[in-house]
Amino acid sequence: MPEFIFSPTIVVIPLLICFVVVELGISRLLGRSVYTFQDSITSINIGIMSQFVNATGAVISAFMYAIIQAKYGTFTWDLTSPFTWIFSLLLYDFMYYWVHRTGHEVNMFWASHITHHSSEQFNLSTALRQASTGFYFKWVFYMPLAILGIPVQVFVIIGLIDLLYQVWVHTRLVGRLGWVELFLVTPSNHRVHHGKNDYCIDKNYGGVFSFWDRLFGTYADERADEPVKFGIKTPLNSWNPVWSNLHYWVGIFRKAGAQSNWRDKLMCFFGEPSWVPGGNPAEVTAKSSLTEEKMEHAESPALIRLSGLLMTVFSAGLLVLYLGSKQQLPPLVQILIVIFAVLAFASAGLLWSKASKGEAAHE
């Protein structure tokens, strides 16, 4: 029996779920409707599944970073110096800005990041809706830190700080914060980032600091006269955590398969999400026009809600056990556990989506 070893992630997972419950309670007391059950359960399950996948995938990032830092690291950094940590956070967040911006402006990277934007709600559970397919490219952007010799432990801790900061800005319960908006990412300017209004598209990429967006011309303030509409232009219409990660990839491959030359096939992957063969202005404009398309699903049946809740509790418990023992498990066993988790989510998600559509068809 593998020995259970606590890690920061093991503590963070139940803590984040508790924050979701607290926000839900506060929103009810305030008479605000910021949660829908199935959407929130789906967001949490997407996040749990991403942790199964990324717990293994993140090893790639740390491994590559450690190799490059050991071989090419230029400077030696004092871990006891505040300057080391402040500089590392600033540089990490600067690189995160470009990771995030690339995730919106290059189609194959948007195919991964779109998962995070697929909810039509905006609350703390949305923060947990993280992609399972982003680890394959993100690590490259952070290699300048390795070349500067920033120790791997600083890289990991700063990365966790940057990620956790971004949780609290996924809320509608906090309004504008005045002068703070000038340099920090806040709930207000991050609501803009998640909007599908014309003025929200491809704006506010910062993780902790908003001045990167102001510096590079991608900042937009929340408008009081035009409430933010959340989600993506073409609704996901599925509660399936696996399909939420794959649906856009399927679209890319279908689009690439329909092209007659290799340049256009490659542009389907490396062009902007709005790219079309020949640059048809009508189709390009369609990407930025605000649509009123909504998810087809009404309130999900009680059985689906119960099974979703049970799946969340069971998978969260399994994830904690996995994270606490995975370092002592052979790589093949780790891969098999991840495959089992993904298949379980795919099967449950398929049932949820079919049952929800069946219920909607009878209304």
TORROZA-327748 format. One record per residue (C-alpha): x, y, z; residue number from 1. Coordinates in Angstrom, 3 decimals, padded with zeros to 6 digits, always signed. Layout:
residues N
[atom [X,Y,Z],NUM],
...
This chain:
residues 363
[atom [+000.000,+000.000,+000.000],1],
[atom [+001.620,+003.304,-001.103],2],
[atom [+002.277,+005.843,+001.639],3],
[atom [+000.009,+008.904,+001.451],4],
[atom [+001.971,+012.137,+001.078],5],
[atom [+000.334,+015.537,+001.486],6],
[atom [+000.984,+018.190,-001.153],7],
[atom [-000.323,+021.762,-001.590],8],
[atom [-002.748,+020.632,-004.301],9],
[atom [-004.392,+018.130,-001.944],10],
[atom [-005.189,+020.951,+000.474],11],
[atom [-006.259,+023.376,-002.265],12],
[atom [-008.850,+021.108,-003.941],13],
[atom [-011.324,+020.791,-001.019],14],
[atom [-010.616,+024.417,-000.064],15],
[atom [-011.682,+025.668,-003.504],16],
[atom [-014.847,+023.580,-003.404],17],
[atom [-015.607,+025.097,+000.016],18],
[atom [-015.169,+028.583,-001.484],19],
[atom [-017.725,+027.664,-004.162],20],
[atom [-020.201,+026.596,-001.473],21],
[atom [-019.581,+029.817,+000.494],22],
[atom [-020.122,+032.000,-002.594],23],
[atom [-023.299,+030.077,-003.378],24],
[atom [-024.559,+030.704,+000.157],25],
[atom [-023.706,+034.416,+000.051],26],
[atom [-025.360,+034.830,-003.362],27],
[atom [-028.546,+033.221,-002.015],28],
[atom [-028.550,+035.564,+000.999],29],
[atom [-028.133,+038.536,-001.337],30],
[atom [-030.888,+037.269,-003.626],31],
[atom [-028.455,+036.979,-006.532],32],
[atom [-028.716,+034.144,-009.051],33],
[atom [-025.120,+033.415,-010.054],34],
[atom [-025.157,+029.605,-010.052],35],
[atom [-027.012,+026.893,-011.945],36],
[atom [-026.580,+023.406,-010.535],37],
[atom [-025.566,+021.371,-013.575],38],
[atom [-023.275,+024.049,-014.980],39],
[atom [-021.418,+024.344,-011.677],40],
[atom [-021.174,+020.581,-011.188],41],
[atom [-019.840,+020.296,-014.733],42],
[atom [-017.257,+023.022,-014.076],43],
[atom [-016.049,+021.283,-010.926],44],
[atom [-015.872,+017.904,-012.681],45],
[atom [-013.963,+019.434,-015.592],46],
[atom [-011.523,+020.818,-013.034],47],
[atom [-011.155,+017.493,-011.242],48],
[atom [-010.541,+015.684,-014.531],49],
[atom [-007.939,+018.282,-015.524],50],
[atom [-006.109,+017.633,-012.261],51],
[atom [-005.958,+013.908,-013.030],52],
[atom [-004.467,+014.630,-016.449],53],
[atom [-002.254,+017.572,-015.506],54],
[atom [-000.846,+015.864,-012.408],55],
[atom [+000.982,+013.717,-014.934],56],
[atom [+001.230,+016.298,-017.716],57],
[atom [+002.686,+018.943,-015.385],58],
[atom [+005.666,+016.656,-014.852],59],
[atom [+006.657,+017.527,-018.416],60],
[atom [+006.792,+021.221,-017.546],61],
[atom [+008.782,+020.762,-014.327],62],
[atom [+011.094,+018.187,-015.955],63],
[atom [+011.916,+020.353,-018.975],64],
[atom [+012.331,+023.407,-016.767],65],
[atom [+014.730,+021.608,-014.418],66],
[atom [+016.859,+020.335,-017.312],67],
[atom [+017.158,+023.744,-018.982],68],
[atom [+017.728,+025.564,-015.693],69],
[atom [+020.485,+023.142,-014.685],70],
[atom [+022.210,+023.266,-018.084],71],
[atom [+021.700,+026.846,-019.219],72],
[atom [+020.818,+028.782,-016.041],73],
[atom [+022.733,+032.046,-016.189],74],
[atom [+022.511,+033.482,-012.688],75],
[atom [+022.427,+032.242,-009.093],76],
[atom [+019.469,+033.485,-007.049],77],
[atom [+019.178,+033.908,-003.289],78],
[atom [+016.007,+032.147,-002.120],79],
[atom [+015.941,+034.264,+001.033],80],
[atom [+015.875,+037.533,-000.908],81],
[atom [+012.450,+039.185,-001.476],82],
[atom [+013.805,+040.489,-004.795],83],
[atom [+014.095,+036.914,-006.114],84],
[atom [+010.419,+036.214,-005.423],85],
[atom [+009.079,+039.581,-006.569],86],
[atom [+011.093,+039.531,-009.778],87],
[atom [+010.104,+035.909,-010.453],88],
[atom [+006.409,+036.692,-009.936],89],
[atom [+006.566,+039.692,-012.273],90],
[atom [+008.400,+037.737,-014.963],91],
[atom [+006.150,+034.688,-014.572],92],
[atom [+003.023,+036.819,-014.864],93],
[atom [+004.475,+038.590,-017.916],94],
[atom [+005.014,+035.220,-019.580],95],
[atom [+001.552,+034.113,-018.446],96],
[atom [+000.122,+037.113,-020.293],97],
[atom [+001.625,+035.766,-023.530],98],
[atom [+000.571,+032.184,-022.764],99],
[atom [-002.963,+033.416,-022.229],100],
[atom [-002.975,+035.711,-025.235],101],
[atom [-001.653,+032.948,-027.472],102],
[atom [-004.385,+030.702,-026.080],103],
[atom [-006.930,+033.109,-027.572],104],
[atom [-005.214,+034.126,-030.791],105],
[atom [-003.834,+030.831,-032.153],106],
[atom [-006.550,+028.358,-033.088],107],
[atom [-004.982,+025.122,-031.853],108],
[atom [-004.235,+026.760,-028.504],109],
[atom [-007.735,+028.220,-028.335],110],
[atom [-008.950,+024.631,-028.820],111],
[atom [-007.497,+023.929,-025.407],112],
[atom [-008.350,+027.178,-023.633],113],
[atom [-011.939,+027.356,-024.894],114],
[atom [-012.868,+024.805,-022.214],115],
[atom [-012.384,+027.478,-019.554],116],
[atom [-014.713,+029.860,-021.401],117],
[atom [-017.472,+027.369,-022.205],118],
[atom [-019.621,+028.146,-019.151],119],
[atom [-022.411,+030.692,-019.511],120],
[atom [-022.130,+031.387,-015.793],121],
[atom [-019.403,+033.349,-014.044],122],
[atom [-018.647,+032.318,-010.483],123],
[atom [-015.941,+030.575,-008.480],124],
[atom [-016.836,+027.209,-010.008],125],
[atom [-015.927,+028.700,-013.410],126],
[atom [-012.385,+029.182,-012.108],127],
[atom [-012.160,+025.403,-011.690],128],
[atom [-013.209,+024.764,-015.310],129],
[atom [-009.655,+024.201,-016.539],130],
[atom [-008.553,+022.419,-019.704],131],
[atom [-006.934,+018.982,-019.696],132],
[atom [-005.031,+019.643,-022.930],133],
[atom [-002.947,+022.753,-022.222],134],
[atom [+000.173,+021.161,-020.761],135],
[atom [+001.554,+020.289,-024.197],136],
[atom [+002.504,+023.901,-025.060],137],
[atom [+002.402,+026.177,-022.012],138],
[atom [+005.746,+025.113,-020.534],139],
[atom [+007.668,+026.540,-023.506],140],
[atom [+006.719,+030.121,-022.605],141],
[atom [+008.307,+029.896,-019.161],142],
[atom [+011.738,+028.772,-020.320],143],
[atom [+013.194,+032.317,-020.083],144],
[atom [+012.901,+031.922,-016.300],145],
[atom [+014.925,+028.705,-016.528],146],
[atom [+017.566,+030.369,-018.695],147],
[atom [+017.859,+033.144,-016.108],148],
[atom [+018.503,+030.414,-013.566],149],
[atom [+015.350,+030.924,-011.452],150],
[atom [+015.330,+027.765,-009.254],151],
[atom [+012.684,+025.183,-010.114],152],
[atom [+011.166,+025.383,-006.630],153],
[atom [+010.636,+029.128,-007.079],154],
[atom [+009.087,+028.486,-010.500],155],
[atom [+006.630,+025.951,-009.054],156],
[atom [+005.630,+028.071,-006.042],157],
[atom [+005.264,+031.280,-008.053],158],
[atom [+003.192,+029.380,-010.626],159],
[atom [+000.872,+028.140,-007.876],160],
[atom [+000.537,+031.664,-006.428],161],
[atom [-000.278,+033.090,-009.862],162],
[atom [-002.887,+030.383,-010.455],163],
[atom [-004.549,+030.667,-007.038],164],
[atom [-004.773,+034.455,-007.285],165],
[atom [-006.922,+034.031,-010.378],166],
[atom [-009.574,+032.031,-008.507],167],
[atom [-011.130,+034.936,-006.590],168],
[atom [-011.555,+037.146,-009.675],169],
[atom [-014.175,+034.727,-011.041],170],
[atom [-017.121,+036.285,-009.224],171],
[atom [-020.049,+038.609,-009.894],172],
[atom [-020.459,+039.486,-006.232],173],
[atom [-017.590,+042.027,-006.191],174],
[atom [-018.028,+045.283,-008.086],175],
[atom [-015.504,+047.803,-009.371],176],
[atom [-012.469,+048.371,-007.131],177],
[atom [-011.420,+051.848,-008.267],178],
[atom [-007.688,+052.553,-008.510],179],
[atom [-006.843,+048.880,-007.889],180],
[atom [-008.042,+048.200,-011.448],181],
[atom [-005.043,+050.180,-012.720],182],
[atom [-002.505,+047.498,-011.861],183],
[atom [-004.240,+044.337,-010.587],184],
[atom [-006.573,+041.866,-012.238],185],
[atom [-009.942,+042.201,-010.478],186],
[atom [-013.366,+040.555,-010.788],187],
[atom [-014.550,+043.500,-012.880],188],
[atom [-011.870,+043.415,-015.568],189],
[atom [-011.831,+039.611,-015.572],190],
[atom [-015.583,+039.541,-016.194],191],
[atom [-014.770,+041.417,-019.377],192],
[atom [-012.297,+038.722,-020.341],193],
[atom [-015.014,+036.064,-020.081],194],
[atom [-017.554,+038.088,-022.039],195],
[atom [-018.716,+037.464,-025.606],196],
[atom [-019.799,+041.086,-026.153],197],
[atom [-017.952,+042.816,-028.987],198],
[atom [-015.913,+044.968,-026.609],199],
[atom [-014.911,+041.936,-024.511],200],
[atom [-013.418,+039.751,-027.249],201],
[atom [-009.683,+039.083,-026.787],202],
[atom [-009.249,+041.480,-023.874],203],
[atom [-007.690,+041.406,-020.378],204],
[atom [-005.231,+038.497,-020.490],205],
[atom [-003.313,+039.294,-017.298],206],
[atom [-003.083,+036.741,-014.502],207],
[atom [-002.233,+038.889,-011.462],208],
[atom [-001.319,+042.247,-013.009],209],
[atom [-003.518,+044.210,-015.399],210],
[atom [-000.819,+046.625,-016.536],211],
[atom [+000.422,+044.132,-019.147],212],
[atom [-002.892,+044.599,-020.971],213],
[atom [-002.657,+048.362,-020.671],214],
[atom [+000.909,+048.236,-021.984],215],
[atom [+000.074,+046.061,-025.021],216],
[atom [-003.322,+047.554,-025.869],217],
[atom [-005.539,+044.642,-024.832],218],
[atom [-007.262,+046.235,-021.812],219],
[atom [-010.977,+046.990,-021.622],220],
[atom [-013.065,+048.273,-018.723],221],
[atom [-016.384,+046.726,-017.772],222],
[atom [-019.249,+048.838,-019.122],223],
[atom [-022.172,+049.712,-016.895],224],
[atom [-024.402,+050.333,-019.937],225],
[atom [-023.673,+046.938,-021.542],226],
[atom [-023.756,+044.015,-019.099],227],
[atom [-021.289,+041.240,-019.868],228],
[atom [-022.760,+038.135,-021.490],229],
[atom [-020.675,+035.101,-020.579],230],
[atom [-019.757,+032.027,-022.615],231],
[atom [-018.648,+031.282,-026.151],232],
[atom [-020.261,+032.258,-029.453],233],
[atom [-021.407,+028.741,-030.262],234],
[atom [-022.737,+027.182,-027.042],235],
[atom [-021.218,+023.904,-025.928],236],
[atom [-024.646,+022.308,-025.344],237],
[atom [-023.148,+019.478,-023.351],238],
[atom [-022.502,+018.629,-019.717],239],
[atom [-019.789,+016.154,-020.737],240],
[atom [-016.384,+017.107,-019.211],241],
[atom [-014.488,+015.184,-021.898],242],
[atom [-016.447,+016.671,-024.801],243],
[atom [-015.843,+020.140,-023.371],244],
[atom [-012.125,+019.493,-023.940],245],
[atom [-012.476,+017.906,-027.367],246],
[atom [-015.353,+019.606,-029.193],247],
[atom [-013.291,+022.417,-030.701],248],
[atom [-010.501,+020.018,-031.693],249],
[atom [-013.063,+017.973,-033.621],250],
[atom [-014.150,+021.142,-035.402],251],
[atom [-010.570,+022.046,-036.312],252],
[atom [-009.829,+018.633,-037.812],253],
[atom [-013.081,+018.663,-039.777],254],
[atom [-012.307,+022.135,-041.080],255],
[atom [-008.726,+021.150,-041.973],256],
[atom [-009.947,+018.002,-043.719],257],
[atom [-012.194,+020.097,-045.958],258],
[atom [-009.304,+022.254,-047.237],259],
[atom [-007.736,+021.531,-050.622],260],
[atom [-004.141,+022.652,-049.936],261],
[atom [-001.622,+022.253,-047.135],262],
[atom [-001.337,+025.959,-046.407],263],
[atom [-005.015,+026.213,-045.598],264],
[atom [-004.901,+022.978,-043.623],265],
[atom [-002.083,+024.353,-041.464],266],
[atom [-003.852,+027.696,-041.071],267],
[atom [-006.782,+025.837,-039.515],268],
[atom [-004.395,+025.013,-036.660],269],
[atom [-001.985,+027.957,-036.555],270],
[atom [-004.179,+030.807,-037.773],271],
[atom [-006.480,+032.924,-035.630],272],
[atom [-009.784,+031.366,-034.551],273],
[atom [-011.553,+033.727,-036.956],274],
[atom [-009.454,+032.627,-039.945],275],
[atom [-011.321,+031.312,-042.980],276],
[atom [-009.989,+030.334,-046.426],277],
[atom [-009.829,+033.451,-048.568],278],
[atom [-010.526,+035.672,-045.569],279],
[atom [-014.262,+036.009,-046.172],280],
[atom [-015.111,+039.231,-044.274],281],
[atom [-018.633,+038.070,-043.468],282],
[atom [-017.361,+034.972,-041.691],283],
[atom [-014.617,+036.854,-039.884],284],
[atom [-017.102,+039.460,-038.668],285],
[atom [-019.438,+036.710,-037.485],286],
[atom [-016.872,+035.745,-034.859],287],
[atom [-017.048,+039.109,-033.162],288],
[atom [-020.764,+039.785,-033.459],289],
[atom [-022.728,+039.266,-030.273],290],
[atom [-025.203,+036.437,-030.595],291],
[atom [-028.005,+035.468,-028.292],292],
[atom [-027.460,+031.721,-028.633],293],
[atom [-027.903,+029.974,-025.307],294],
[atom [-027.387,+026.491,-023.965],295],
[atom [-030.344,+024.306,-024.897],296],
[atom [-030.602,+022.669,-021.506],297],
[atom [-033.305,+023.569,-019.046],298],
[atom [-033.056,+022.658,-015.369],299],
[atom [-031.590,+019.154,-015.294],300],
[atom [-033.688,+016.282,-013.872],301],
[atom [-033.231,+015.352,-010.215],302],
[atom [-031.555,+012.041,-011.086],303],
[atom [-028.923,+013.824,-013.176],304],
[atom [-028.278,+016.352,-010.432],305],
[atom [-027.879,+013.592,-007.859],306],
[atom [-025.568,+011.516,-010.070],307],
[atom [-023.518,+014.626,-010.876],308],
[atom [-023.116,+015.416,-007.200],309],
[atom [-022.138,+011.826,-006.382],310],
[atom [-019.653,+011.807,-009.276],311],
[atom [-018.101,+015.005,-007.956],312],
[atom [-017.708,+013.684,-004.416],313],
[atom [-016.367,+010.308,-005.563],314],
[atom [-013.938,+011.716,-008.143],315],
[atom [-012.662,+014.408,-005.745],316],
[atom [-011.918,+011.737,-003.139],317],
[atom [-010.213,+009.541,-005.728],318],
[atom [-008.172,+012.510,-006.945],319],
[atom [-006.923,+013.273,-003.429],320],
[atom [-005.894,+009.614,-002.986],321],
[atom [-004.189,+009.626,-006.374],322],
[atom [-002.262,+012.849,-005.769],323],
[atom [-001.132,+011.638,-002.365],324],
[atom [+000.261,+008.356,-003.654],325],
[atom [+001.109,+008.899,-007.333],326],
[atom [+004.826,+009.534,-006.764],327],
[atom [+005.146,+005.975,-005.464],328],
[atom [+003.181,+004.417,-008.323],329],
[atom [+004.821,+003.081,-011.497],330],
[atom [+004.295,+005.362,-014.532],331],
[atom [+002.122,+002.748,-016.246],332],
[atom [-000.205,+002.569,-013.226],333],
[atom [-000.447,+006.380,-013.178],334],
[atom [-001.398,+006.424,-016.852],335],
[atom [-004.002,+003.695,-016.344],336],
[atom [-005.585,+005.604,-013.447],337],
[atom [-005.787,+008.760,-015.559],338],
[atom [-007.320,+006.814,-018.455],339],
[atom [-009.878,+005.273,-016.084],340],
[atom [-010.787,+008.725,-014.727],341],
[atom [-011.208,+010.213,-018.207],342],
[atom [-013.346,+007.281,-019.381],343],
[atom [-015.490,+007.543,-016.241],344],
[atom [-016.096,+011.242,-016.848],345],
[atom [-016.802,+010.603,-020.530],346],
[atom [-019.372,+007.911,-019.713],347],
[atom [-021.087,+009.971,-017.010],348],
[atom [-021.046,+013.088,-019.188],349],
[atom [-022.591,+011.213,-022.093],350],
[atom [-025.455,+010.053,-019.892],351],
[atom [-025.974,+013.544,-018.449],352],
[atom [-026.083,+015.180,-021.870],353],
[atom [-028.421,+012.579,-023.375],354],
[atom [-030.771,+012.698,-020.398],355],
[atom [-030.805,+016.509,-020.396],356],
[atom [-031.563,+016.710,-024.122],357],
[atom [-034.256,+014.075,-023.714],358],
[atom [-035.822,+016.080,-020.915],359],
[atom [-035.670,+019.268,-022.980],360],
[atom [-037.304,+017.503,-025.932],361],
[atom [-040.302,+016.578,-023.768],362],
[atom [-040.885,+020.149,-022.600],363],
